[in-house]
Amino acid sequence: MIGNLILLLLILASPKPILTLQPEVVEAEPGEAVEVQVILDPGLHGVSAIDLELTFPKGLDVEMEMGSLLGSNPVVAVMEVEASRLRVAAARRGVTEAPTPKGVLMTLHITVGEECRGILRIDFSKAVVVDESFNKLEADLKGCEIRVIEAATLNLRVLDQRGKPIAGAWVELDGVEGLTDSLGRLTLRVRPGAYTVRVGKEGYEEHSESIILKPGASKSLEVRLKRHRRCLIATAAYGSELAPQVEVLRGFRDNYILSTSSGEAFMEIFNAWYYSWSPYVAEAEERSPTLRALIKASLYPFIGCLLLSQGVYDALSSTPELAVVATGITISLLLGLIYLTPPTLPILLKLRRKPDARIPLTALLIALTLHFTALRLGYLSVLYLSGPLIVLSSLSLPPPLVQELLRRLRIHVKVLRGLRA
């Protein structure tokens, strides 16, 4: 008797049931579907039945699904949606025990209409909770609001350093992903806010930057990707990709050679050749300090040639294709003089063959004619042949030229000696 009295007093003194729509704030774009749950916290009460009515603005398409709070198979007397009103009346089957645990009474599936704007409220207009003794209880009610957000649009275009579209580049915008089309374009619709855009593709350096997208605004962004090609031998020799000497090599390649069709075609051929063997040399450098020191010393003249040839490019920079070809010939002549002439000249002198620069010179003239004709006519595939031919013929010119120079010097020396005699 005393126990029942205490229980009755506890029930009478217990707080009211609380009905809430959760989450209390929902952000959605026009056309987006969201879910809102009707949560009932009965406190110490049992819940045997409910009779609810909700109101919502026009433009929201609402469907409902019963939750588990009234059991797995409640008796649903009313479940209807008319205009901007939703009503549900349902009861538990069987015996109701107190207290009923807090739970989901039902779930609202809401689609935001395309015409919706601003803040839309969903509120209880009626709420009757029936306890285990079939008493009608007052409940504290708390609705929710849907904040309609106008999506922002990002129009992205991904190009290489020469301005050519990159198809199939991946784009990530804080979890939103996509691939560029054949024109290097991708359009993403996202919620407004601050984002980090990441763009990349195999063979290119990844690009990342921060942007801010405003509600309803359309932002255009152009991204230029750099090809990712490490200077393996130089990096191993100087110990870091950030070494000044490595940066000179990489900067010359990226800022001068790759700025034109001629340079890009040559670099594709060169890279296919260079990366077929350079990893093994770089590994050998890692194991041998002596080899690393020798290669480091041998690279200094090469770097000096690049620095000298930049003046040629700068002088002709108003015509980039001509500038890069002239620069390539200058570098090749210098490299041929420094690296090729010393080992080959003794052999040529020993053979006592008459120096003949006509073959490499003729090859150079043919390659130049072929190269600039292809550029003018737009046959860029020809550059994959003419570019390497220009370099190779220029490299082979210094040995016979130096041999001819030495021959003429010997003749002059003999003449001078004859005159003195």
C-alpha positions in Angstrom: 0.0 0.0 0.0 2.7 2.5 0.9 4.8 1.4 -2.1 2.0 2.0 -4.5 1.4 5.4 -2.9 5.0 6.3 -3.3 4.9 5.2 -6.9 1.8 7.3 -7.5 3.5 10.3 -6.0 6.6 9.8 -8.1 4.5 9.6 -11.2 2.5 12.7 -10.3 5.7 14.6 -9.5 7.6 13.4 -12.6 8.3 15.8 -15.4 6.1 16.1 -18.4 6.8 13.9 -21.4 8.9 15.8 -23.9 8.2 15.6 -27.7 11.0 17.0 -29.9 11.8 17.1 -33.5 15.5 16.2 -34.1 17.7 17.6 -35.3 16.5 20.9 -34.2 18.1 22.6 -37.2 18.5 21.0 -40.6 20.3 22.6 -43.5 19.2 21.5 -46.9 19.4 22.6 -50.5 16.3 23.0 -52.8 15.4 19.5 -54.1 17.3 17.8 -51.3 15.7 15.0 -49.1 16.3 15.0 -45.4 15.1 13.1 -42.3 13.7 14.4 -39.1 12.8 12.1 -36.2 10.0 12.7 -33.7 11.6 11.8 -30.3 9.4 11.1 -27.2 10.9 11.2 -23.8 8.2 9.9 -21.4 10.1 10.5 -18.2 8.7 8.0 -15.6 5.5 7.5 -17.6 4.4 4.7 -19.7 3.1 5.4 -23.2 0.1 3.5 -24.5 -1.1 5.8 -27.2 -0.4 9.1 -29.0 -2.4 11.6 -31.0 -0.1 14.2 -32.8 -0.6 16.9 -35.3 2.3 18.8 -37.1 2.2 21.8 -39.3 4.8 22.7 -42.0 5.1 25.3 -44.8 4.1 24.7 -48.4 6.8 23.4 -50.6 7.8 20.5 -48.3 6.9 17.0 -49.4 6.5 15.0 -46.2 6.2 11.2 -45.7 6.2 9.4 -42.4 7.3 6.1 -41.0 6.4 4.8 -37.5 9.3 4.2 -35.1 9.7 1.6 -32.4 8.5 3.5 -29.3 5.0 2.0 -29.5 6.4 -1.5 -30.3 7.1 -3.3 -33.5 3.4 -3.5 -34.7 1.3 -0.6 -33.2 -2.3 0.0 -34.0 -2.3 3.0 -36.4 -5.8 4.6 -36.4 -4.8 7.8 -38.4 -1.7 8.5 -40.5 -2.4 11.2 -43.0 -0.8 14.2 -44.7 -3.0 16.9 -46.0 -1.8 20.2 -47.4 0.5 21.6 -44.7 -0.7 19.3 -41.9 0.4 15.9 -40.7 -1.6 13.8 -38.2 -0.9 10.5 -36.5 -3.0 8.6 -34.0 -1.6 5.2 -32.9 -1.6 2.9 -29.9 0.5 0.1 -28.4 -0.7 -3.5 -28.7 -0.8 -5.3 -25.4 0.2 -4.2 -21.9 2.0 -0.9 -21.4 4.7 -0.9 -18.7 6.1 2.2 -17.0 8.4 3.8 -17.6 8.6 3.6 -21.4 12.2 4.2 -22.6 12.9 7.3 -24.6 12.8 6.5 -28.3 11.8 7.3 -31.9 8.1 7.7 -32.3 8.3 8.2 -36.0 10.6 9.4 -38.8 9.6 12.2 -41.2 11.1 11.9 -44.7 11.1 15.4 -46.1 11.9 16.6 -49.6 12.6 20.4 -49.9 10.8 21.9 -52.9 12.9 23.7 -55.6 10.9 26.9 -54.8 11.7 26.9 -51.1 13.9 29.6 -49.6 14.8 30.9 -46.2 13.9 29.2 -42.9 11.0 26.8 -42.8 9.6 25.7 -39.4 7.9 22.4 -38.5 5.9 22.6 -35.2 3.4 20.6 -33.2 -0.1 22.0 -33.3 -1.5 19.1 -31.2 0.0 16.5 -29.0 -1.8 14.0 -26.8 0.2 11.4 -24.9 -1.8 8.6 -23.1 0.0 6.8 -20.3 -0.3 3.2 -19.0 -3.4 4.1 -17.0 -5.0 5.8 -20.0 -4.5 9.3 -18.6 -4.0 12.1 -21.1 -0.7 13.9 -20.3 0.5 17.3 -21.3 3.8 17.3 -23.1 6.5 19.9 -23.6 6.9 20.4 -27.4 9.8 21.5 -29.4 9.7 21.8 -33.2 12.5 22.2 -35.7 13.5 24.4 -38.6 14.8 23.7 -42.0 17.3 26.3 -43.3 17.2 26.2 -47.1 20.6 26.9 -48.4 21.2 28.0 -52.0 24.0 25.8 -53.4 27.2 27.3 -54.7 28.6 26.3 -58.1 32.3 25.7 -58.8 33.2 25.6 -62.5 36.7 24.1 -62.7 39.0 23.8 -65.6 42.3 21.9 -65.4 45.1 22.6 -67.8 48.7 21.7 -68.2 51.4 24.4 -68.2 50.9 25.1 -71.9 47.2 25.6 -71.5 46.1 22.3 -72.9 43.1 20.6 -71.2 43.8 17.6 -68.9 41.1 15.0 -69.2 40.5 12.6 -66.3 42.1 14.7 -63.6 40.6 14.0 -60.2 39.1 16.8 -58.2 38.3 16.7 -54.5 36.4 19.4 -52.7 36.3 18.4 -49.0 34.8 15.0 -49.7 33.0 15.8 -53.0 34.8 14.2 -55.9 34.7 14.2 -59.6 36.8 13.8 -62.8 37.4 16.3 -65.6 35.9 15.7 -69.0 37.8 15.7 -72.4 38.0 19.5 -72.2 39.4 19.5 -68.7 36.2 20.8 -67.2 34.2 19.8 -64.1 31.2 21.5 -62.5 30.4 20.8 -58.8 27.4 22.0 -56.8 28.1 22.2 -53.1 26.9 24.1 -50.1 28.4 27.5 -49.5 31.4 27.8 -47.3 35.2 27.6 -47.1 36.7 24.6 -49.0 40.1 23.2 -49.9 40.3 22.2 -53.6 42.7 19.4 -54.4 43.4 18.5 -58.1 45.8 15.9 -59.4 46.5 13.3 -62.0 49.1 10.6 -62.4 52.3 12.1 -63.8 51.5 15.6 -62.5 52.1 17.4 -59.3 49.1 17.7 -57.0 47.6 21.2 -56.7 45.8 22.4 -53.6 44.2 25.8 -52.8 41.6 27.3 -50.5 38.4 28.9 -51.8 35.2 30.5 -50.4 31.9 29.8 -52.1 29.0 32.1 -51.4 25.3 31.0 -51.4 23.8 31.0 -54.9 27.1 32.2 -56.5 29.0 30.6 -59.4 32.8 30.6 -59.2 35.2 29.8 -62.0 38.6 28.3 -61.2 41.4 27.5 -63.5 44.1 25.1 -62.3 47.4 24.5 -64.2 49.2 21.3 -63.2 52.9 20.8 -63.5 54.3 17.5 -64.7 55.9 15.5 -61.8 59.3 14.4 -63.0 62.0 14.1 -60.5 65.6 14.8 -61.3 66.7 11.5 -60.0 70.5 11.6 -60.6 70.9 15.2 -59.5 68.7 14.7 -56.4 70.8 11.7 -55.4 74.0 13.6 -56.0 73.1 16.7 -54.1 71.1 15.0 -51.4 67.7 16.8 -51.8 65.1 17.9 -54.3 65.4 21.3 -52.6 69.1 21.7 -53.3 69.7 24.9 -55.3 71.4 22.9 -58.2 68.4 20.6 -58.5 66.0 23.6 -58.5 68.0 25.1 -61.4 67.6 21.9 -63.4 63.9 21.6 -62.5 63.2 25.3 -63.1 64.9 25.3 -66.5 62.8 22.2 -67.6 59.5 23.6 -66.3 59.8 27.3 -67.1 61.7 27.1 -70.4 61.6 23.7 -72.1 58.0 22.7 -71.2 56.6 26.1 -72.2 56.4 25.2 -75.9 55.2 22.4 -78.1 58.8 21.8 -79.2 60.0 21.5 -75.7 57.2 19.3 -74.5 57.6 16.8 -77.4 61.4 16.6 -76.8 60.9 16.1 -73.0 58.5 13.2 -73.7 61.1 11.4 -75.7 63.9 12.4 -73.3 61.9 11.2 -70.2 61.2 7.8 -71.8 64.9 7.4 -72.3 66.1 9.0 -69.1 63.8 7.2 -66.7 64.6 3.8 -68.3 68.0 3.8 -66.6 68.4 6.8 -64.2 66.7 5.0 -61.2 69.6 2.4 -61.3 72.2 5.2 -61.3 70.5 7.0 -58.5 70.5 3.8 -56.4 74.2 3.3 -57.2 74.8 6.8 -56.0 73.1 6.1 -52.7 75.5 3.1 -52.1 78.7 4.8 -53.3 79.9 8.2 -52.0 82.7 8.1 -54.6 80.2 7.8 -57.5 78.0 10.5 -55.9 81.0 12.9 -55.7 82.0 12.2 -59.3 78.5 12.8 -60.7 78.1 15.9 -58.6 81.3 17.3 -60.0 80.3 16.4 -63.5 76.9 18.1 -63.2 78.4 21.6 -62.5 79.4 22.2 -66.1 76.0 21.1 -67.2 74.3 23.5 -64.9 76.6 26.3 -66.1 75.5 25.5 -69.7 71.9 25.9 -68.7 72.5 29.2 -67.0 74.4 30.6 -70.0 71.7 29.4 -72.5 68.9 31.2 -70.6 70.2 34.4 -72.1 69.5 33.0 -75.6 66.0 32.2 -74.6 65.4 35.6 -73.1 66.6 37.3 -76.2 64.2 35.4 -78.4 61.4 35.0 -75.8 58.9 37.0 -78.0 58.9 33.9 -80.3 58.8 31.0 -77.8 59.2 28.1 -80.3 62.2 29.7 -81.9 63.6 30.6 -78.5 63.4 27.0 -77.2 65.0 25.6 -80.4 67.8 28.1 -80.3 68.3 27.4 -76.6 68.4 23.7 -77.3 71.0 24.1 -80.0 73.1 26.3 -77.7 73.0 23.8 -74.8 73.7 20.9 -77.1 76.8 22.6 -78.7 78.1 23.5 -75.2 77.5 20.0 -73.9 79.1 18.5 -77.0 82.2 20.7 -76.5 82.5 19.9 -72.8 81.5 16.2 -72.5 81.8 14.7 -76.0 84.8 16.4 -77.5 87.5 15.5 -74.9 87.0 11.7 -75.2 86.4 11.6 -79.0 89.0 14.1 -80.2 92.0 11.9 -79.4 90.4 9.0 -81.3 89.8 11.3 -84.3 93.3 12.6 -84.2 94.8 9.1 -83.9 92.8 7.9 -86.9 94.2 10.9 -88.9 90.8 11.3 -90.6 90.1 14.6 -92.2 87.6 16.4 -90.0 84.2 16.5 -91.6 81.3 18.5 -90.0 79.2 18.3 -93.1 77.1 15.3 -91.9 76.0 16.7 -88.6 75.5 20.1 -90.1 73.4 18.8 -92.9 71.4 16.7 -90.4 70.8 19.8 -88.3 69.6 21.9 -91.3 67.2 19.1 -92.4 65.9 18.7 -88.8 65.4 22.5 -88.4 63.5 22.6 -91.8 61.3 19.7 -90.8 60.7 21.1 -87.3 59.5 24.5 -88.3 57.5 23.2 -91.2 55.7 20.8 -88.9 55.0 23.7 -86.5 53.6 25.9 -89.2 51.4 23.2 -90.6 50.3 21.9 -87.2 51.8 18.4 -87.6 53.0 18.3 -84.0 53.7 14.5 -84.0 56.7 15.3 -86.3 58.3 17.2 -83.4 58.9 13.9 -81.7 61.4 13.1 -84.5 62.8 16.6 -85.4 63.5 17.7 -81.8 65.8 14.8 -80.8 67.5 15.0 -84.3 68.2 18.7 -83.7 69.8 17.9 -80.3 71.8 14.9 -81.5 73.2 16.7 -84.6 74.1 19.7 -82.5 75.9 17.5 -79.9 77.9 15.9 -82.6 79.1 19.1 -84.2 81.8 20.2 -81.7 84.3 17.3 -82.1 84.8 17.7 -85.9 84.8 21.5 -85.6 87.4 21.4 -82.9 89.4 18.9 -84.9 89.3 21.2 -87.9 90.3 24.1 -85.7 93.4 22.2 -84.4 94.3 21.2 -88.0 94.3 24.8 -89.1 96.3 25.8 -86.1 99.0 23.2 -87.0 99.1 24.5 -90.5 99.6 28.1 -89.3 102.3 27.0 -86.9 104.1 25.2 -89.7 103.9 28.3 -91.9 105.2 30.5 -89.1 108.1 28.1 -88.4 108.9 28.1 -92.2 108.9 31.9 -92.3 111.3 32.1 -89.3 113.6 29.5 -90.9 
